[in-house]
Amino acid sequence: MHKRAVVYAAWGERHVGEAITSATTAALVGVDRLLVTNGESRAFLGAGAPFERIIEHTFRLPGQLAKSEIFDLLPAEYDSFVFLDSDTHVLLDIDQGFEKAETYGIAAAQATMYALEHFWGFGEVLREAGLRSREILQYNSGVIFFSRMPKAWEVLKKWHELCANAQGDVSAWGDQPYLTLAMELLSFNPYTLSIAYNYRNFGDLACGNIRIWHSHIPPPPGVNDFSASGLRRFLDGQRFDVARRT
């Protein structure tokens, strides 16, 4: 049996508030919920915050890059985890994500902007790293299932190293492309989850149930009500059903 946990990294009033909302939805997962935050942000938790453990940490990297600092802070009694961005909503069970991470080390879904080299000009970084890109698949770093398998932990450490060494203004990139770059440099092949585990509300086609809704806009009522085909799109919280072609 594996001991699992849901993990958040959030600081500042807005993001801590979002993490509280997300962790409330994650109660259905039935595992401990961990929050990594800084000392100043404890004041935003309030009474009864839905976390089984608060880990206080002074973040060193700026902005989203700081997410990559959390992995060495995770308590040793947990074997597998899912990292969730604070703007996620867990709608259904996500056991399969844990199971795949426990088998392969890391499980993640593709990003909406799935071509790594075209992610706001990230191809320049790939060339500097000596990688030839032919539409390398980029993974979204807002939902990452991972276990303590040594090869997976190597990827997470490399991700942090790349974020720590990032040069110039990386605000358009954030931490996300460096996760896929770490996998490429280490020849690591994760398990690729469907976007049901990381639906971004950017107009992507949804087929069947959405298990993790990932957007600052909450999921609309009836998000998982669908016909036999299950085909629909969501953009900025608005639903667009897709008719079957004849």
Backbone bond lengths (Angstrom), bond angles and torsions (degrees), N, CA, C in turn:
res aa  C-N    CA-C-N  psi(-1)  N-CA   C-N-CA  omega(-1)  CA-C   N-CA-C  phi
1 M - - - 1.460 - - 1.516 109.60 -
2 H 1.345 115.84 141.05 1.456 121.31 179.07 1.529 109.28 -104.52
3 K 1.324 115.86 138.81 1.454 119.64 174.14 1.526 107.72 -93.15
4 R 1.311 115.69 121.34 1.461 121.84 -171.67 1.519 111.85 -111.03
5 A 1.333 115.33 159.88 1.460 120.73 177.49 1.519 110.09 -150.08
6 V 1.324 115.52 150.82 1.460 123.52 169.97 1.522 106.86 -98.54
7 V 1.337 117.07 134.05 1.465 121.22 -173.73 1.526 110.24 -124.28
8 Y 1.325 115.67 135.71 1.463 122.68 173.18 1.527 109.65 -123.37
9 A 1.324 116.14 150.29 1.467 122.18 168.10 1.518 105.94 -125.14
10 A 1.314 116.92 114.44 1.467 119.66 -175.99 1.520 110.03 -150.32
11 W 1.311 115.42 141.94 1.459 121.08 176.31 1.524 107.66 -148.58
12 G 1.307 116.17 155.56 1.457 120.98 -173.94 1.522 110.26 86.49
13 E 1.330 115.84 151.71 1.467 121.00 -172.45 1.524 112.47 -59.31
14 R 1.343 117.32 -45.62 1.466 119.56 -176.40 1.528 111.62 -63.20
15 H 1.328 116.72 -49.39 1.464 120.02 -173.94 1.530 111.89 -72.78
16 V 1.324 117.63 -34.90 1.465 119.59 175.35 1.525 109.58 -65.28
17 G 1.339 117.16 -40.33 1.466 120.22 176.96 1.515 111.86 -60.96
18 E 1.353 116.62 -41.71 1.462 120.22 176.96 1.528 111.18 -64.14
19 A 1.334 116.47 -41.08 1.467 119.99 -179.84 1.524 111.05 -63.08
20 I 1.321 117.51 -36.34 1.466 121.00 177.21 1.528 109.98 -62.86
21 T 1.339 116.07 -44.15 1.471 120.10 178.01 1.524 110.75 -62.48
22 S 1.333 116.23 -46.02 1.458 120.35 -179.37 1.527 111.29 -62.82
23 A 1.329 116.48 -44.87 1.469 120.25 -179.38 1.517 111.50 -63.97
24 T 1.322 117.40 -30.54 1.469 120.65 175.39 1.524 110.21 -63.58
25 T 1.349 116.72 -42.50 1.468 119.54 177.91 1.530 110.70 -68.96
26 A 1.335 117.05 -29.90 1.474 121.57 -177.43 1.520 112.90 -76.67
27 A 1.335 117.41 -2.74 1.469 119.71 177.77 1.519 111.09 -58.32
28 L 1.339 117.47 -30.36 1.467 119.95 -177.54 1.526 112.62 -68.26
29 V 1.351 117.40 -15.76 1.466 120.34 178.89 1.526 110.28 -69.10
30 G 1.339 116.57 -29.18 1.462 120.75 175.10 1.515 114.37 78.18
31 V 1.350 117.55 25.09 1.463 121.13 177.06 1.524 108.33 -128.31
32 D 1.337 116.53 170.19 1.461 120.36 179.67 1.527 110.77 -65.26
33 R 1.335 114.46 146.82 1.468 121.51 177.14 1.529 108.18 -114.38
34 L 1.329 115.63 125.39 1.459 122.05 -175.27 1.528 108.90 -114.26
35 L 1.315 116.37 137.54 1.464 121.24 175.22 1.520 109.27 -120.09
36 V 1.334 115.93 125.70 1.461 121.72 171.68 1.523 106.59 -100.28
37 T 1.329 116.85 120.68 1.458 121.22 -177.47 1.513 109.25 -147.90
38 N 1.329 116.11 170.52 1.468 118.68 178.68 1.531 110.55 -94.85
39 G 1.324 115.32 168.35 1.459 120.08 -174.85 1.511 113.21 -60.14
40 E 1.343 117.07 -38.22 1.459 120.50 -178.09 1.524 112.42 -65.11
41 S 1.328 116.30 -28.85 1.467 119.58 -174.32 1.521 113.35 -85.68
42 R 1.325 118.06 -6.73 1.470 119.82 176.53 1.533 110.85 -59.07
43 A 1.308 116.69 -29.43 1.464 120.47 -178.20 1.522 112.04 -64.38
44 F 1.323 117.83 -20.74 1.465 121.28 -177.26 1.532 112.42 -89.31
45 L 1.327 117.81 -2.00 1.458 120.14 -175.90 1.525 112.30 -77.65
46 G 1.310 117.22 -38.75 1.454 120.06 -178.83 1.524 111.76 69.93
47 A 1.319 115.55 178.71 1.460 121.14 -179.20 1.529 109.87 -78.36
48 G 1.318 115.22 141.30 1.457 119.78 175.10 1.503 115.43 74.16
49 A 1.328 117.78 22.85 1.469 120.14 177.25 1.527 109.66 -59.45
50 P 1.345 118.64 138.96 1.475 121.55 -168.94 1.525 114.50 -83.01
51 F 1.332 116.01 51.57 1.462 120.35 178.33 1.530 108.68 -124.47
52 E 1.325 114.76 134.16 1.460 119.18 176.75 1.520 111.64 -77.54
53 R 1.344 116.59 -21.01 1.459 119.44 179.56 1.531 109.95 -150.44
54 I 1.320 116.02 135.67 1.467 122.75 174.26 1.518 107.25 -110.31
55 I 1.322 117.12 126.81 1.466 122.48 178.62 1.518 107.47 -112.06
56 E 1.321 116.07 115.32 1.466 120.09 -178.60 1.528 109.66 -86.89
57 H 1.324 115.52 134.41 1.464 120.75 -174.78 1.522 109.21 -150.41
58 T 1.313 116.13 138.48 1.461 121.16 173.52 1.523 107.93 -91.90
59 F 1.315 116.92 107.12 1.458 121.32 -177.58 1.524 110.29 -72.01
60 R 1.319 114.96 139.40 1.462 120.64 -177.25 1.526 112.49 -104.56
61 L 1.308 117.40 -35.64 1.460 120.61 -177.36 1.524 110.40 -85.27
62 P 1.331 117.84 153.20 1.469 120.43 -177.96 1.519 112.73 -80.78
63 G 1.330 115.70 150.13 1.451 122.28 170.02 1.517 113.60 53.65
64 Q 1.353 114.58 -140.09 1.466 120.55 -175.67 1.522 112.79 -66.45
65 L 1.314 118.08 -21.52 1.463 120.08 179.22 1.527 111.53 -59.24
66 A 1.331 116.31 -26.78 1.465 120.86 -176.98 1.520 112.59 -64.07
67 K 1.343 117.75 -21.80 1.476 120.36 178.11 1.520 111.50 -55.08
68 S 1.333 116.14 -33.51 1.465 119.84 -174.02 1.523 113.05 -72.81
69 E 1.332 117.90 -3.34 1.466 121.36 -178.94 1.527 113.53 -84.59
70 I 1.315 117.86 -12.99 1.470 119.21 -162.37 1.526 114.84 -80.42
71 F 1.334 118.83 -17.03 1.464 119.30 -164.43 1.525 113.39 -69.19
72 D 1.312 118.18 -34.65 1.463 119.85 177.84 1.525 112.40 -75.33
73 L 1.329 117.03 -5.78 1.463 121.11 -178.98 1.524 112.39 -92.49
74 L 1.327 117.20 -9.86 1.462 120.27 -171.73 1.529 111.41 -75.40
75 P 1.325 117.51 134.64 1.477 121.34 -176.28 1.522 112.06 -59.35
76 A 1.327 115.09 142.16 1.469 121.30 -172.78 1.524 113.14 -67.98
77 E 1.337 118.40 -18.66 1.465 117.85 -175.64 1.529 113.43 -75.24
78 Y 1.333 117.10 -9.86 1.462 120.10 178.93 1.528 110.39 -95.81
79 D 1.331 115.16 138.84 1.461 121.28 -177.16 1.524 112.97 -99.34
80 S 1.326 116.96 -34.08 1.455 120.34 -178.51 1.524 109.46 -142.84
81 F 1.322 115.03 156.62 1.459 121.28 -169.10 1.525 110.20 -144.15
82 V 1.330 114.68 161.73 1.460 120.11 160.02 1.514 106.57 -127.53
83 F 1.326 115.51 124.21 1.464 120.16 171.96 1.516 107.30 -86.97
84 L 1.336 116.22 129.90 1.459 121.60 178.03 1.524 110.09 -122.21
85 D 1.333 116.31 131.21 1.452 119.33 168.43 1.523 108.71 -60.42
86 S 1.320 116.17 156.44 1.462 119.61 -175.03 1.530 112.85 -68.43
87 D 1.341 117.97 -20.17 1.468 120.59 -178.24 1.528 112.43 -95.93
88 T 1.325 116.84 33.80 1.463 121.25 177.64 1.527 110.14 -104.83
89 H 1.326 115.19 154.40 1.463 122.33 174.51 1.525 107.44 -130.33
90 V 1.319 117.31 122.38 1.459 121.51 178.32 1.531 107.63 -86.92
91 L 1.340 115.90 120.29 1.461 120.79 -174.27 1.522 113.48 -102.99
92 L 1.337 117.74 -30.27 1.458 123.06 -177.92 1.523 108.77 -142.79
93 D 1.329 117.22 175.88 1.461 118.80 -179.80 1.527 110.34 -62.81
94 I 1.320 115.61 148.29 1.472 121.85 -177.08 1.524 110.72 -125.88
95 D 1.325 116.79 27.77 1.464 121.85 -177.88 1.529 112.31 -56.25
96 Q 1.333 116.52 -37.32 1.454 118.58 -176.43 1.531 111.40 -60.44
97 G 1.333 117.45 -35.43 1.458 120.04 177.89 1.521 111.55 -61.26
98 F 1.339 116.73 -44.91 1.465 120.54 176.54 1.530 110.66 -61.98
99 E 1.328 115.87 -45.10 1.467 119.73 -177.21 1.525 111.48 -60.10
100 K 1.324 116.95 -42.82 1.461 120.01 -179.69 1.526 111.17 -68.61
101 A 1.326 117.77 -36.43 1.465 120.38 176.90 1.527 110.87 -66.46
102 E 1.318 116.51 -35.33 1.462 120.11 178.82 1.529 112.11 -71.78
103 T 1.326 116.43 -19.84 1.464 121.19 176.89 1.524 112.06 -92.52
104 Y 1.341 116.70 -42.56 1.470 121.05 -172.11 1.531 113.90 -107.69
105 G 1.316 117.65 -14.72 1.463 121.13 -179.28 1.503 113.10 105.20
106 I 1.335 117.48 -49.18 1.458 123.22 178.66 1.518 108.02 -139.45
107 A 1.334 116.53 139.79 1.457 122.16 172.59 1.524 107.57 -132.69
108 A 1.328 116.37 131.00 1.462 120.95 -178.16 1.521 108.94 -153.50
109 A 1.321 116.11 163.04 1.456 122.09 179.18 1.525 110.04 -102.92
110 Q 1.334 116.05 155.85 1.455 119.85 178.83 1.520 110.59 -67.50
111 A 1.322 115.25 151.77 1.457 121.00 175.89 1.521 109.97 -77.04
112 T 1.331 116.74 154.73 1.461 120.11 173.88 1.527 109.53 -58.64
113 M 1.330 117.07 -45.95 1.468 121.07 170.88 1.526 106.16 -85.39
114 Y 1.340 115.87 83.63 1.461 121.15 -165.35 1.514 114.19 -82.18
115 A 1.342 119.41 -16.22 1.464 121.05 -178.89 1.526 108.64 -89.53
116 L 1.323 116.88 110.37 1.459 121.59 -171.84 1.519 112.37 -58.48
117 E 1.320 118.05 -42.80 1.463 119.89 -175.47 1.526 112.64 -67.89
118 H 1.336 117.44 -21.38 1.464 120.96 -178.56 1.520 112.55 -99.00
119 F 1.320 117.21 9.02 1.467 121.36 178.83 1.520 108.40 -79.48
120 W 1.332 115.93 87.96 1.463 122.57 179.63 1.532 112.08 50.74
121 G 1.338 115.80 42.99 1.460 120.28 174.94 1.509 115.30 78.74
122 F 1.340 117.86 23.03 1.468 120.25 -177.43 1.520 112.13 -69.60
123 G 1.337 117.28 -11.24 1.460 120.27 176.97 1.514 112.91 -56.42
124 E 1.323 116.68 -28.77 1.472 120.87 177.40 1.535 110.61 -61.78
125 V 1.321 116.73 -40.76 1.459 120.76 179.06 1.526 109.94 -68.18
126 L 1.323 116.88 -39.11 1.464 120.04 178.27 1.522 110.77 -61.35
127 R 1.327 116.37 -43.11 1.475 119.55 179.87 1.526 110.83 -63.44
128 E 1.319 116.80 -40.77 1.468 120.44 178.86 1.527 110.95 -64.34
129 A 1.345 116.19 -29.37 1.463 120.62 178.83 1.526 112.10 -84.61
130 G 1.326 116.40 -0.57 1.462 120.54 178.15 1.513 113.79 78.88
131 L 1.339 116.58 23.49 1.463 120.49 -179.21 1.521 110.21 -105.62
132 R 1.308 115.94 132.23 1.454 121.64 174.14 1.519 107.60 -89.38
133 S 1.317 116.93 122.47 1.455 120.03 -177.01 1.516 110.66 -101.38
134 R 1.309 114.37 130.91 1.460 121.69 171.94 1.521 107.78 -128.56
135 E 1.343 113.82 65.85 1.463 121.21 -175.86 1.534 111.14 58.69
136 I 1.328 116.26 54.57 1.471 121.01 172.88 1.530 108.56 -59.01
137 L 1.321 115.68 134.98 1.461 120.68 -179.45 1.524 110.24 -71.45
138 Q 1.339 116.14 124.28 1.461 121.03 176.94 1.528 110.37 -93.60
139 Y 1.328 115.53 134.82 1.461 121.34 177.15 1.531 110.06 -95.15
140 N 1.325 115.81 144.63 1.452 120.54 176.74 1.525 109.39 -81.02
141 S 1.320 116.69 131.37 1.467 120.46 -175.11 1.525 113.02 -94.81
142 G 1.340 117.57 9.20 1.460 120.09 179.57 1.515 113.65 -82.10
143 V 1.339 117.05 -17.29 1.471 123.02 174.47 1.519 106.34 -138.10
144 I 1.327 117.12 111.20 1.464 121.32 -179.55 1.527 108.90 -130.96
145 F 1.311 116.21 115.34 1.457 120.74 170.11 1.530 107.70 -88.80
146 F 1.331 117.65 133.86 1.460 119.46 -178.98 1.520 110.50 -153.03
147 S 1.307 114.74 155.82 1.466 121.18 178.18 1.526 108.52 -123.05
148 R 1.321 114.90 -179.56 1.471 119.28 -178.31 1.531 112.33 -89.31
149 M 1.311 117.96 17.37 1.465 119.43 175.20 1.528 108.46 -56.35
150 P 1.341 118.70 134.49 1.472 120.92 -174.80 1.522 114.63 -52.86
151 K 1.335 118.03 -41.13 1.463 119.94 -178.40 1.525 111.42 -67.14
152 A 1.321 116.05 -35.27 1.462 119.72 177.79 1.530 110.00 -67.94
153 W 1.320 116.61 -42.50 1.469 120.42 -179.59 1.528 110.65 -64.82
154 E 1.328 116.34 -33.09 1.462 120.74 175.58 1.527 110.70 -60.59
155 V 1.337 115.86 -42.05 1.467 120.37 178.67 1.522 110.62 -62.68
156 L 1.331 117.07 -44.77 1.457 120.62 -178.40 1.527 111.38 -64.91
157 K 1.322 117.00 -37.00 1.468 120.23 176.88 1.529 110.89 -68.01
158 K 1.334 116.67 -40.57 1.465 120.82 177.59 1.528 110.22 -64.90
159 W 1.324 116.97 -38.80 1.463 121.22 176.44 1.529 109.90 -57.35
160 H 1.337 116.44 -47.25 1.457 119.93 179.36 1.535 111.05 -63.44
161 E 1.314 116.38 -40.95 1.463 120.49 179.06 1.528 110.92 -60.83
162 L 1.325 117.19 -44.29 1.461 121.36 179.32 1.523 111.32 -64.75
163 C 1.332 116.66 -41.32 1.468 120.15 177.90 1.524 110.91 -64.48
164 A 1.339 116.35 -40.23 1.470 120.66 -178.91 1.524 111.60 -67.47
165 N 1.333 116.87 -28.98 1.462 121.19 -177.94 1.524 113.29 -97.09
166 A 1.339 117.30 4.55 1.464 120.69 -178.35 1.524 110.08 -60.54
167 Q 1.319 115.27 137.74 1.459 121.12 -176.38 1.525 110.99 -108.09
168 G 1.339 115.87 145.44 1.460 120.83 173.50 1.514 113.27 72.56
169 D 1.336 115.09 -160.62 1.460 121.90 -177.66 1.524 108.93 -85.03
170 V 1.323 116.50 108.48 1.469 120.66 -179.40 1.532 110.50 -109.02
171 S 1.339 117.23 22.33 1.463 120.34 -176.11 1.517 112.29 -61.60
172 A 1.344 117.86 -31.19 1.472 120.01 178.53 1.521 111.15 -72.36
173 W 1.327 116.37 -28.53 1.461 120.88 -176.68 1.520 112.21 -90.69
174 G 1.337 116.91 -43.86 1.452 120.28 -172.26 1.519 110.15 64.22
175 D 1.320 115.70 -153.03 1.460 121.13 -177.36 1.524 112.88 -83.64
176 Q 1.343 116.74 -21.08 1.465 120.22 -164.43 1.526 116.03 -56.84
177 P 1.342 120.23 -53.51 1.467 118.00 -174.60 1.518 113.53 -65.39
178 Y 1.324 116.93 -22.90 1.464 119.64 -179.52 1.529 112.03 -70.03
179 L 1.344 117.40 -24.61 1.460 119.42 175.95 1.523 110.15 -65.55
180 T 1.326 116.99 -48.77 1.465 120.32 178.43 1.518 110.79 -65.04
181 L 1.336 117.37 -38.35 1.461 120.42 178.21 1.527 110.31 -60.98
182 A 1.334 117.61 -40.60 1.466 121.00 177.80 1.524 110.63 -60.70
183 M 1.333 116.89 -41.65 1.467 120.34 178.24 1.528 110.87 -63.13
184 E 1.339 116.70 -42.16 1.467 120.96 -179.18 1.524 110.73 -64.74
185 L 1.321 116.95 -44.13 1.462 120.37 -177.69 1.528 111.77 -66.10
186 L 1.327 117.03 -29.45 1.461 121.52 -178.14 1.532 112.43 -101.07
187 S 1.349 116.69 5.95 1.472 121.50 -179.46 1.523 111.58 51.91
188 F 1.326 114.59 45.94 1.469 121.21 -179.19 1.517 109.49 -101.91
189 N 1.311 116.21 130.91 1.461 121.44 -179.89 1.523 109.16 -110.74
190 P 1.346 118.59 106.95 1.461 120.71 179.44 1.522 110.78 -79.96
191 Y 1.322 116.01 171.84 1.455 120.26 169.92 1.525 107.16 -83.27
192 T 1.328 116.43 129.43 1.460 121.04 -178.53 1.522 110.21 -93.63
193 L 1.325 115.72 112.23 1.455 122.12 176.78 1.520 110.22 -81.71
194 S 1.315 116.56 155.76 1.460 119.26 173.28 1.528 109.14 -72.06
195 I 1.334 115.89 164.76 1.466 119.19 -179.54 1.526 112.00 -70.35
196 A 1.335 117.73 -2.53 1.466 119.57 171.32 1.521 110.82 -58.33
197 Y 1.325 117.29 -25.62 1.471 122.33 -179.38 1.526 112.42 -93.67
198 N 1.333 117.01 3.70 1.462 119.68 179.67 1.528 107.97 -166.93
199 Y 1.338 115.72 65.64 1.460 119.46 -177.03 1.522 109.16 -85.80
200 R 1.355 116.38 124.21 1.455 121.19 -166.27 1.528 116.06 -95.64
201 N 1.350 119.49 -4.07 1.465 120.04 177.90 1.527 111.64 63.06
202 F 1.339 115.99 32.02 1.463 121.91 178.55 1.529 112.05 -108.10
203 G 1.333 117.35 14.96 1.446 120.78 -179.78 1.513 114.53 96.66
204 D 1.344 117.66 3.59 1.467 119.89 178.29 1.530 110.49 -64.10
205 L 1.325 115.59 151.85 1.456 121.01 178.16 1.524 109.98 -71.93
206 A 1.319 116.59 126.75 1.467 122.12 174.73 1.515 108.39 -102.27
207 C 1.328 115.45 135.17 1.462 121.57 -179.69 1.520 107.89 -129.63
208 G 1.330 116.81 110.32 1.458 118.95 -176.25 1.518 111.39 82.79
209 N 1.329 116.17 -156.51 1.465 121.64 -174.95 1.522 111.99 -72.61
210 I 1.324 115.22 143.51 1.459 122.42 167.59 1.523 106.56 -98.77
211 R 1.314 116.75 123.48 1.459 120.35 -176.04 1.523 112.95 -96.76
212 I 1.323 117.00 -35.70 1.466 120.86 174.26 1.522 107.95 -128.71
213 W 1.304 115.71 116.84 1.471 123.46 176.18 1.517 106.52 -91.13
214 H 1.328 117.89 127.30 1.464 122.20 -174.11 1.520 109.24 -123.78
215 S 1.328 115.48 95.55 1.465 120.76 -177.52 1.517 108.78 -168.60
216 H 1.344 115.69 150.47 1.463 119.56 172.49 1.526 110.76 -69.06
217 I 1.333 116.96 -20.27 1.464 121.56 176.28 1.526 108.11 -89.15
218 P 1.333 119.11 124.72 1.472 120.58 -177.92 1.527 111.22 -61.18
219 P 1.334 117.10 156.09 1.462 119.55 177.90 1.519 110.89 -64.07
220 P 1.338 117.38 139.64 1.468 119.39 179.88 1.522 110.89 -72.34
221 P 1.322 118.57 159.67 1.470 120.96 176.07 1.532 110.09 -58.14
222 G 1.326 115.86 142.40 1.452 120.17 177.86 1.508 114.34 71.40
223 V 1.342 117.32 24.23 1.460 120.29 -176.50 1.524 111.64 -58.08
224 N 1.325 117.58 -30.87 1.462 121.28 -179.52 1.532 112.94 -107.12
225 D 1.324 116.51 21.42 1.459 120.64 169.47 1.524 107.54 -91.94
226 F 1.323 116.53 122.87 1.459 118.51 -177.97 1.518 110.65 -153.83
227 S 1.332 115.20 163.80 1.462 122.05 179.74 1.521 109.65 -82.11
228 A 1.326 116.24 -170.48 1.462 120.63 -175.70 1.519 112.44 -58.18
229 S 1.326 117.82 -38.54 1.469 120.11 -178.99 1.527 111.70 -74.32
230 G 1.325 116.71 -30.94 1.462 120.60 -179.95 1.507 113.97 72.07
231 L 1.340 118.38 13.07 1.466 120.73 -173.91 1.526 111.15 -90.69
232 R 1.332 115.09 125.77 1.456 121.29 177.50 1.507 108.36 -162.60
233 R 1.311 116.30 164.48 1.458 122.30 176.73 1.524 108.74 -127.87
234 F 1.322 115.12 152.02 1.462 120.67 173.56 1.517 108.20 -128.36
235 L 1.311 115.69 129.90 1.461 121.85 178.21 1.517 108.10 -135.40
236 D 1.336 116.18 119.67 1.469 121.62 -178.01 1.528 111.78 52.19
237 G 1.337 115.49 37.99 1.454 120.65 176.50 1.515 114.86 83.29
238 Q 1.328 117.80 -3.61 1.459 121.43 178.82 1.527 109.97 -95.42
239 R 1.317 116.06 139.82 1.468 121.95 -177.56 1.529 110.77 -97.52
240 F 1.331 114.99 139.01 1.468 121.90 176.08 1.520 107.29 -132.43
241 D 1.332 116.96 108.85 1.459 120.54 178.19 1.521 109.64 -74.32
242 V 1.313 115.47 145.30 1.469 122.24 -178.41 1.524 107.60 -108.38
243 A 1.328 115.69 117.12 1.458 120.55 -179.49 1.522 110.54 -73.10
244 R 1.325 116.45 148.33 1.455 120.76 177.22 1.527 109.36 -69.73
245 R 1.324 116.03 135.25 1.456 120.08 178.45 1.520 110.00 -79.07
246 T 1.326 116.20 145.90 1.468 120.50 176.58 1.516 108.85 -115.52
